Amino acid sequence: MAVDSDGDLIPDAWEDSHSMDKNNPEDASVDFDRDGLSALEEFQLKAEGLGEGPLGKWTTELVSLDFMNRPGSSSNRKEIIDFNDRGDILVNVTSWTAVWGSAPTYYYRVWFFKGSDSTWRKLSTVGGQEPGLLIAHDLNNEGIMVGQARAGTANGGGFRVHEGPARRPH
């Protein structure tokens, strides 16, 4: 019987060869090659001679967010909001400047990492205005991001930005 340290029904050797964590039973339910089958289903198909296993392995790449620090800000918070199948990443960046004896001033920016060419773009205006509040909420596989924006004292609204290939009119 093969060793299965995490009891997820996948042998440690198979998990090692497919860049999985042999001590984490939850990764058996992950579809890391996005073909509709969990890792456990991939293993079972391979064991029965009906499949070759996952189409790929997890890959890791360190993406530095340090350059998003706003010059002059005393603080900065970066939050990855979403990512898609194209390798795009959506990040909210909130900075604030503290002034002794008064409330801090907040700055909101949305950054978008375009996976196809590994470039970053900062979204800081909506409709030609710099909003007092700009927060991204979602990113889909076509590169469309949506979020919340507010300028001045207005209640605000939402924004929708398309970062994909140009679309043809219907």
Contact map, one row per residue, 1 for C-alpha under 8 A:
11100000000000000000000000000000000000000000000000000000000000000000000000000000000000000000000000000000000000000000000000000000000000000000000000000000000000000000000000
11110000001100000000000000000000000000000000000000000000000000000000000000000000000000000000000000000000000000000000000000000000000000000000000000000000000000000000000000
11111000001110000000000000000000000000000000000000000000000000000000000000000000000000000000000000000000000000000000000000000000000000000000000000000000000000000000000000
01111111111100000000010000000000000000000000000000000000000000000000000000000000000000000000000000000000000000000000000000000000000000000000000000000000000000000000000000
00111110001100000000011000000000000000000000000000000000000000000000000000000000000000000000000000000000000000000000000000000000000000000000000000000000000000000000000000
00011111000000000000011110000000000000000000000000000000000000000000000000000000000000000000000000000000000000000000000000000000000000000000000000000000000000000000000000
00011111110000000000000010000000000000000000000000000000000000000000000000000000000000000000000000000000000000000000000000000000000000000000000000000000000000000000000000
00010111110000000000000011010000000000010000000000000000000000000000000000000000000000000000000000000000000000000000000000000000000000000000000000000000000000000000000000
00010011111000000000000000000000000000010000000000000000000000000000000000000000000000000000000000000000000000000000000000000000000000000000000000000000000000000000000000
00010011111101100000000000010000000000010010000000000000000000000000000000000000000000000000000000000000000000000000000000000000000000000000000000000000000000000000000000
01111000111111100000010000000000000000000000000000000000000000000000000000000000000000000000000000000000000000000000000000000000000000000000000000000000000000000000000000
01111000011111110000010000000000000000000000000000000000000000000000000000000000000000000000000000000000000000000000000000000000000000000000000000000000000000000000000000
00100000001111111000000000000000000000000000000000000000000000000000000000000000000000000000000000000000000000000000000000000000000000000000000000000000000000000000000000
00000000011111111100000000000000000000000010000000000000000000000000000000000000000000000000000000000000000000000000000000000000000000000000000000000000000000000000000000
00000000011111111111110000000000000000000000000000000000000000000000000000000000000000000000000000000000000000000000000000000000000000000000000000000000000000000000000000
00000000000111111111110000000000000000000000000000000000000000000000000000000000000000000000000000000000000000000000000000000000000000000000000000000000000000000000000000
00000000000011111111000000000000000000000000000000000000000000000000000000000000000000000000000000000000000000000000000000000000000000000000000000000000000000000000000000
00000000000001111111000000000000000000000000000000000101110000000000000000000000000000000000000000000000000000000000000000000000000000000000000000000000000000000000000000
00000000000000111111100000000000000000000000000000000000110000000000000000000000000000000000000000000000000000000000000000000000000000000000000000000000000000000000000000
00000000000000111111110000100000000000000000000000000000010000000000000000000000000000000000000000000000000000000000000000000000000000000000000000000000000000000000000000
00000000000000110011111100100000000000000000000000000000000000000000000000000000000000000000000000000000000000000000000000000000000000000000000000000000000000000000000000
00011100001100110001111110000000000000000000000000000000000000000000000000000000000000000000000000000000000000000000000000000000000000000000000000000000000000000000000000
00001100000000000000111110000000000000000000000000000000000000000000000000000000000000000000000000000000000000000000000000000000000000000000000000000000000000000000000000
00000100000000000000111111100000000000000000000000000000000000000000000000000000000000000000000000000000000000000000000000000000000000000000000000000000000000000000000000
00000111000000000000011111110000000000000000000000000000000000000000000000000000000000000000000000000000000000000000000000000000000000000000000000000000000000000000000000
00000001000000000000000111111100000000000000000000000000000000000000000000000000000000000000000000000000000000000000000000000000000000000000000000000000000000000000000000
00000000000000000001100111111100000000100000000000000000000000000000000000000000000000000000000000000000000000000000000000000000000000000000000000000000000000000000000000
00000001010000000000000011111100000001110000000000000000000000000000000000000000000000000000000000000000000000000000000000000000000000000000000000000000000000000000000000
00000000000000000000000001111110000001110000000000000000000000000000000000000000000000000000000000000000000000000000000000000000000000000000000000000000000000000000000000
00000000000000000000000001111111000001100000000000000000000000000000000000000000000000000000000000000000000000000000000000000000000000000000000000000000000000000000000000
00000000000000000000000000001111111111100000000000000000000000000000000000000000000000000000000000000000000000000000000000000000000000000000000000000000000000000000000000
00000000000000000000000000000111110001100000000000000101110000000000000000000000000000000000000000000000000000000000000000000000000000000000000000000000000000000000000000
00000000000000000000000000000011111000000000000000000111100000000000000000000000000000000000000000000000000000000000000000000000000000000000000000000000000000000000000000
00000000000000000000000000000011111110000000000000000000000000000000000000000000000000000000000000000000000000000000000000000000000000000000000000000000000000000000000000
00000000000000000000000000000010111110000000000000000000000000000000000000000000000000000000000000000000000000000000000000000000000000000000000000000000000000000000000000
00000000000000000000000000000010011111000000000000000000000000000000000000000000000000000000000000000000000000000000000000000000000000000000000000000000000000000000000000
00000000000000000000000000000010011111111100000000000000000000000000000000000000000000000000000000000000000000000000000000000000000000000000000000000000000000000000000000
00000000000000000000000000011111000111111100000000000000000000000000000000000000000000000000000000000000000000000000000000000000000000000000000000000000000000000000000000
00000000000000000000000000111111000011111110000000000100000000000000000000000000000000000000000000000000000000000000000000000000000000000000000000000000000000000000000000
00000001110000000000000000011000000011111111000000000000000000000000000000000000000000000000000000000000000000000000000000000000000000000000000000000000000000000000000000
00000000000000000000000000000000000011111111100000000000000000000000000000000000000000000000000000000000000000000000000000000000000000000000000000000000000000000000000000
00000000000000000000000000000000000011111111110000111100000000000000000000000000000000000000000000000000000000000000000000000000000000000000000000000000000000000000000000
00000000010001000000000000000000000000111111111000001000000000000000000000000000000000000000000000000000000000000000000000000000000000000000000000000000000000000000000000
00000000000000000000000000000000000000011111111100000000000000000000000000000000000000000000000000000000000000000000000000000000000000000000000000000000000000000000000000
00000000000000000000000000000000000000001111111111111000000000000000000000000000000000000000000000000000000000000000000000000000000000000000000000000000000000000000000000
00000000000000000000000000000000000000000111111111111000000000000000000000000000000000000000000000000000000000000000000000000000000000000000000000000000000000000000000000
00000000000000000000000000000000000000000011111111000000000000000000000000000000000000000000000000000000000000000000000000000000000000000000000000000000000000000000000000
00000000000000000000000000000000000000000001111111100000000000000000000000000000000000000000000000000000000000000000000000000000000000000000000000000000000000000000000000
00000000000000000000000000000000000000000000111111110000000000000000000000000000000000000000000000000000000000000000000000000000000000000000000000000000000000000000000000
00000000000000000000000000000000000000000000111111110000000000000000000000000000000000000000000000000000000000000000000000000000000000000000000000000000000000000000000000
00000000000000000000000000000000000000000100110111111000000000000000000000000000000000000000000000000000000000000000000000000000000000000000000000000000000000000000000000
00000000000000000000000000000000000000000100110011111110000000000000000000000000000000000000000000000000000000000000000000000000000000000000000000000000000000000000000000
00000000000000000000000000000000000000000110110000111110000000000000000000000000000000000000000000000000000000000000000000000000000000000000000000000000000000000000000000
00000000000000000100000000000001100000100100000000011111100000000000000000000000000000000000000000000000000000000000000000000000000000000000000000000000000000000000000000
00000000000000000000000000000000100000000000000000011111100000000000000000000000000000000000000000000000000000000000000000000000000000000000000000000000000000000000000000
00000000000000000100000000000001100000000000000000000111110000000000000000000000000000000000000000000000000000000000000000000000000000000000000000000000000000000000000000
00000000000000000110000000000001100000000000000000000111111000000000000000000000000000000000000000000000000000000000000000000000000000000000000000000000000000000000000000
00000000000000000111000000000001000000000000000000000001111100000000000000000000000000000000000000000000000000000000000000000000000000000000000000000000000000000000000000
00000000000000000000000000000000000000000000000000000000111110000000000000000000000000000000000000000000000000000000000000000000000000000000000000000000000000000000000000
00000000000000000000000000000000000000000000000000000000011111000000000000000000000000000000000000000000000000000000000000000000000000000000000000000000000000000000000000
00000000000000000000000000000000000000000000000000000000001111100000000000000000000000000000000000000000000000000000000000000000000000000000000000000000000000000000000000
00000000000000000000000000000000000000000000000000000000000111110000000000000000000000000000000000000000000000000000000000000000000000000000000000000000000000000000000000
00000000000000000000000000000000000000000000000000000000000011111000000000000000000000000000000000000000000000000000000000000000000000000000000000000000000000000000000000
00000000000000000000000000000000000000000000000000000000000001111110000000000000000000000000000000000000000000000000000000000000000000000000000000000000000000000000000000
00000000000000000000000000000000000000000000000000000000000000111111100000000100000000000000000000000000000000000000000000000000000000000000000000000000000000000000000000
00000000000000000000000000000000000000000000000000000000000000011111100000000000000000000000000000000000000000000000000000000000000000000000000000000000000000000000000000
00000000000000000000000000000000000000000000000000000000000000011111100000000000000000000000000000000000000000000000000000000000000000000000000000000000000000000000000000
00000000000000000000000000000000000000000000000000000000000000001111110000000000000000000000100000000000000000000000000000000000000000000000000000000000000000000000000000
00000000000000000000000000000000000000000000000000000000000000001111111010010000000000000000001000000000000000000000000000000000000000000000000000000000000000000000000000
00000000000000000000000000000000000000000000000000000000000000000001111110010000000000000000001000000000000000000000000000000000000000000000000000000000000000000000000000
00000000000000000000000000000000000000000000000000000000000000000000111110000000000000000000000000000000000000000000000000000000000000000000000000000000000000000000000000
00000000000000000000000000000000000000000000000000000000000000000000011111000000000000000000000010000000000000000000000000000000000000000000000000000000000000000000000000
00000000000000000000000000000000000000000000000000000000000000000000111111110000000000000000001110000000000000000000000000000000000000000000000000000000000000000000000000
00000000000000000000000000000000000000000000000000000000000000000000000111110000000000000000001111000000000000000000000000000000000000000000000000000000000000000000000000
00000000000000000000000000000000000000000000000000000000000000000000000011111000000000000000001110000000000000000000000000000000000000000000000000000000000000000000000000
00000000000000000000000000000000000000000000000000000000000000000000110011111100000000000000111100000000000000000000000000000000000000000000000000000000000000000000000000
00000000000000000000000000000000000000000000000000000000000000000000000000111110000000000000111000000000000000000000000000000000000000000000000000000000000000000000000000
00000000000000000000000000000000000000000000000000000000000000001000000000011111000000000011110000000000000000000000000000000000000000000000000000000000000000000000000000
00000000000000000000000000000000000000000000000000000000000000000000000000001111100000000011100000000000000000000000000000000000000000000000000000000000000000000000000000
00000000000000000000000000000000000000000000000000000000000000000000000000000111110000001111000000000000000000000000000000000000000000000000000000000000000000000000000000
00000000000000000000000000000000000000000000000000000000000000000000000000000011111000001111000000000000000000000000000000000000000000011100000000000000000000000000000000
00000000000000000000000000000000000000000000000000000000000000000000000000000001111100001110000000000000000000000000000000000000000000001110000000000000000000000000000000
00000000000000000000000000000000000000000000000000000000000000000000000000000000111110111100000000000000000000000000000000000000000000000011000000000000000000000000000000
00000000000000000000000000000000000000000000000000000000000000000000000000000000011111111000000000000000000000000000000000000000000000000011101000000000000000000000000000
00000000000000000000000000000000000000000000000000000000000000000000000000000000001111110000000000000000000000000000000000000000000000000000100000000000000000000000000000
00000000000000000000000000000000000000000000000000000000000000000000000000000000000111110000000000000000000000000011000000000000000000000000100000000000000000000000000000
00000000000000000000000000000000000000000000000000000000000000000000000000000000001111111000000000000000000000000111000000000000000000000000000000000000000000000000000000
00000000000000000000000000000000000000000000000000000000000000000000000000000000001111111100000000000000000000011111000000000000000000000000001000000000000000000000000000
00000000000000000000000000000000000000000000000000000000000000000000000000000001111100111110000000000000000000011110000000000000000000000000000000000000000000000000000000
00000000000000000000000000000000000000000000000000000000000000000000000000000001111000011111000000000000000001111000000000000000000000010110000010000000000000000000000000
00000000000000000000000000000000000000000000000000000000000000000000000000000111110000001111100000000000000001110000000000000000000000010000000000000000000000000000000000
00000000000000000000000000000000000000000000000000000000000000000000000000000111100000000111110000000000000111100000000000000000000000110000000000000000000000000000000000
00000000000000000000000000000000000000000000000000000000000000000001000000011110000000000011111000000000000111100000000000000000000000000000000000000000000000000000000000
00000000000000000000000000000000000000000000000000000000000000000000000000011100000000000001111100000000011110000000000000000000000000000000000000000000000000000000000000
00000000000000000000000000000000000000000000000000000000000000000000110011111000000000000000111110000000011100000000000000000000000000000000000000000000000000000000000000
00000000000000000000000000000000000000000000000000000000000000000000000011110000000000000000011111000001111000000000000000000000000000000000000000000000000000000000000000
00000000000000000000000000000000000000000000000000000000000000000000000111100000000000000000001111100001110000000000000000000000000000000000000000000000000000000000000000
00000000000000000000000000000000000000000000000000000000000000000000000001000000000000000000000111110111100000000000000000000000000000000000000000000000000000000000000000
00000000000000000000000000000000000000000000000000000000000000000000000000000000000000000000000011111111100000000000000000000000000000000000000000000000000000000000000000
00000000000000000000000000000000000000000000000000000000000000000000000000000000000000000000000001111100000000000000000000000000000000000000000000000000000000000000000000
00000000000000000000000000000000000000000000000000000000000000000000000000000000000000000000000000111110000000000000000000000000000000000000000000000000000000000000000000
00000000000000000000000000000000000000000000000000000000000000000000000000000000000000000000000001111111000000000000000000000000000000000000000000000000000000000000000000
00000000000000000000000000000000000000000000000000000000000000000000000000000000000000000000000001101111100000000000000000000000000000000000000000000000000000000000000000
00000000000000000000000000000000000000000000000000000000000000000000000000000000000000000000000111100111110000000000000000000000000000000000000000000000000000000000000000
00000000000000000000000000000000000000000000000000000000000000000000000000000000000000000000000111100011111000000000000000000000000000000000000000000000000000000000000000
00000000000000000000000000000000000000000000000000000000000000000000000000000000000000000000011110000001111100000000000000000000000000000000000000000000000000000000000000
00000000000000000000000000000000000000000000000000000000000000000000000000000000000000000000011100000000111110000000000000000000000110000000000000000000000000000000000000
00000000000000000000000000000000000000000000000000000000000000000000000000000000000000000001111000000000011111000000000000010000000111100000000000000000000000000000000000
00000000000000000000000000000000000000000000000000000000000000000000000000000000000000000001110000000000001111100000000001110000000001100000000000000000000000000000000000
00000000000000000000000000000000000000000000000000000000000000000000000000000000000000000111100000000000000111110000000001110000000001110000000000000000000000000000000000
00000000000000000000000000000000000000000000000000000000000000000000000000000000000000000111100000000000000011111000000111100000000000000000000000000000000000000000000000
00000000000000000000000000000000000000000000000000000000000000000000000000000000000000011110000000000000000001111100000111100000000000000000000000000000000000000000000000
00000000000000000000000000000000000000000000000000000000000000000000000000000000000000011100000000000000000000111110011110000000000000000000000000000000000000000000000000
00000000000000000000000000000000000000000000000000000000000000000000000000000000000000111000000000000000000000011111111110000000000000000000000000000000000000000010000000
00000000000000000000000000000000000000000000000000000000000000000000000000000000000001111000000000000000000000001111111000000000000000000000000000000000000000000000000000
00000000000000000000000000000000000000000000000000000000000000000000000000000000000001110000000000000000000000000111110000000000000000000000000000000000000000000000000000
00000000000000000000000000000000000000000000000000000000000000000000000000000000000000000000000000000000000000000111111000000000000000000000000000000000000000000000000000
00000000000000000000000000000000000000000000000000000000000000000000000000000000000000000000000000000000000000001111111100000000000000000000000000000000000000000000000000
00000000000000000000000000000000000000000000000000000000000000000000000000000000000000000000000000000000000000001110111110000000000000000000000000000000000000000000000000
00000000000000000000000000000000000000000000000000000000000000000000000000000000000000000000000000000000000000111100011111000000000000000000000000000000000000000000000000
00000000000000000000000000000000000000000000000000000000000000000000000000000000000000000000000000000000000000111100001111100000000000000000000000000000000000000000000000
00000000000000000000000000000000000000000000000000000000000000000000000000000000000000000000000000000000000011110000000111110000000000000000000000000000000000000000000000
00000000000000000000000000000000000000000000000000000000000000000000000000000000000000000000000000000000000011110000000011111100000000000000000000000000000000000000000000
00000000000000000000000000000000000000000000000000000000000000000000000000000000000000000000000000000000000111000000000001111100011001000000000000000000000000000000000000
00000000000000000000000000000000000000000000000000000000000000000000000000000000000000000000000000000000000000000000000000111111111000000000000000000000000000000000000000
00000000000000000000000000000000000000000000000000000000000000000000000000000000000000000000000000000000000000000000000000111111111000000000000000001000000000100000000000
00000000000000000000000000000000000000000000000000000000000000000000000000000000000000000000000000000000000000000000000000001111100000000000000000000000000000000000000000
00000000000000000000000000000000000000000000000000000000000000000000000000000000000000000000000000000000000000000000000000001111110000000000000000000000000000000000000000
00000000000000000000000000000000000000000000000000000000000000000000000000000000000000000000000000000000000000000000000000001111111000000000000000000010000000000000000000
00000000000000000000000000000000000000000000000000000000000000000000000000000000000000000000000000000000000000000000000000011101111100000000000000000010000000000000000000
00000000000000000000000000000000000000000000000000000000000000000000000000000000000000000000000000000000000000000000000000011100111111000000000000001111000000000000000000
00000000000000000000000000000000000000000000000000000000000000000000000000000000000000000000000000000000001100000000000000000000011111000000000000001111000000000000000000
00000000000000000000000000000000000000000000000000000000000000000000000000000000000000000000000000000000001100000000000000000000001111100000000000011110000000000000000000
00000000000000000000000000000000000000000000000000000000000000000000000000000000000000000000000000000000000111000000000000010000001111110000000000111100000000000000000000
00000000000000000000000000000000000000000000000000000000000000000000000000000000000000000001000000000000000111000000000000000000000011111000000000111000000000000000000000
00000000000000000000000000000000000000000000000000000000000000000000000000000000100000000111000000000000000001000000000000000000000001111100000011110000000000000000000000
00000000000000000000000000000000000000000000000000000000000000000000000000000000110000000000000000000000000000000000000000000000000000111110000011110000000000000000000000
00000000000000000000000000000000000000000000000000000000000000000000000000000000110000000100000000000000000000000000000000000000000000011111000011100000000000000000000000
00000000000000000000000000000000000000000000000000000000000000000000000000000000011100000100000000000000000000000000000000000000000000001111101111000000000000000000000000
00000000000000000000000000000000000000000000000000000000000000000000000000000000001100000000000000000000000000000000000000000000000000000111111110000000000000000000000000
00000000000000000000000000000000000000000000000000000000000000000000000000000000000111000000000000000000000000000000000000000000000000000011111100000000000000000000000000
00000000000000000000000000000000000000000000000000000000000000000000000000000000000000000000000000000000000000000000000000000000000000000001111100000000000000000111000000
00000000000000000000000000000000000000000000000000000000000000000000000000000000000100010000000000000000000000000000000000000000000000000011111110000000000000000111000000
00000000000000000000000000000000000000000000000000000000000000000000000000000000000000000000000000000000000000000000000000000000000000000011111111000000000000011111000000
00000000000000000000000000000000000000000000000000000000000000000000000000000000000000000100000000000000000000000000000000000000000000011111001111100000000000011110000000
00000000000000000000000000000000000000000000000000000000000000000000000000000000000000000000000000000000000000000000000000000000000000011110000111110000000001111000000000
00000000000000000000000000000000000000000000000000000000000000000000000000000000000000000000000000000000000000000000000000000000000001111100000011111000000001110000000000
00000000000000000000000000000000000000000000000000000000000000000000000000000000000000000000000000000000000000000000000000000000000011111000000001111100000111100000000000
00000000000000000000000000000000000000000000000000000000000000000000000000000000000000000000000000000000000000000000000000000100001111100000000000111110000111100000000000
00000000000000000000000000000000000000000000000000000000000000000000000000000000000000000000000000000000000000000000000000000000001111000000000000011111111110000000000000
00000000000000000000000000000000000000000000000000000000000000000000000000000000000000000000000000000000000000000000000000000000111110000000000000001111111100000000000000
00000000000000000000000000000000000000000000000000000000000000000000000000000000000000000000000000000000000000000000000000000000001100000000000000000111110000000000000000
00000000000000000000000000000000000000000000000000000000000000000000000000000000000000000000000000000000000000000000000000000000000000000000000000000111111000000000000000
00000000000000000000000000000000000000000000000000000000000000000000000000000000000000000000000000000000000000000000000000000000000000000000000000000111111100000000000000
00000000000000000000000000000000000000000000000000000000000000000000000000000000000000000000000000000000000000000000000000000000000000000000000000000110111110000000000000
00000000000000000000000000000000000000000000000000000000000000000000000000000000000000000000000000000000000000000000000000000000000000000000000000011110011111000000000000
00000000000000000000000000000000000000000000000000000000000000000000000000000000000000000000000000000000000000000000000000000000000000000000000000011100001111100000000000
00000000000000000000000000000000000000000000000000000000000000000000000000000000000000000000000000000000000000000000000000000000000000000000000001111000000111110000000000
00000000000000000000000000000000000000000000000000000000000000000000000000000000000000000000000000000000000000000000000000000100000000000000000001111000000011111000000000
00000000000000000000000000000000000000000000000000000000000000000000000000000000000000000000000000000000000000000000000000000000000000000000000111100000000001111100000000
00000000000000000000000000000000000000000000000000000000000000000000000000000000000000000000000000000000000000000000000000000000000000000000000111000000000000111110000000
00000000000000000000000000000000000000000000000000000000000000000000000000000000000000000000000000000000000000000000000000000000000000000000011110000000000000011111000000
00000000000000000000000000000000000000000000000000000000000000000000000000000000000000000000000000000000000000000100000000000000000000000000011110000000000000001111100000
00000000000000000000000000000000000000000000000000000000000000000000000000000000000000000000000000000000000000000000000000000000000000000000011100000000000000000111110000
00000000000000000000000000000000000000000000000000000000000000000000000000000000000000000000000000000000000000000000000000000000000000000000000000000000000000000011111000
00000000000000000000000000000000000000000000000000000000000000000000000000000000000000000000000000000000000000000000000000000000000000000000000000000000000000000001111100
00000000000000000000000000000000000000000000000000000000000000000000000000000000000000000000000000000000000000000000000000000000000000000000000000000000000000000000111110
00000000000000000000000000000000000000000000000000000000000000000000000000000000000000000000000000000000000000000000000000000000000000000000000000000000000000000000011111
00000000000000000000000000000000000000000000000000000000000000000000000000000000000000000000000000000000000000000000000000000000000000000000000000000000000000000000001111
00000000000000000000000000000000000000000000000000000000000000000000000000000000000000000000000000000000000000000000000000000000000000000000000000000000000000000000000111
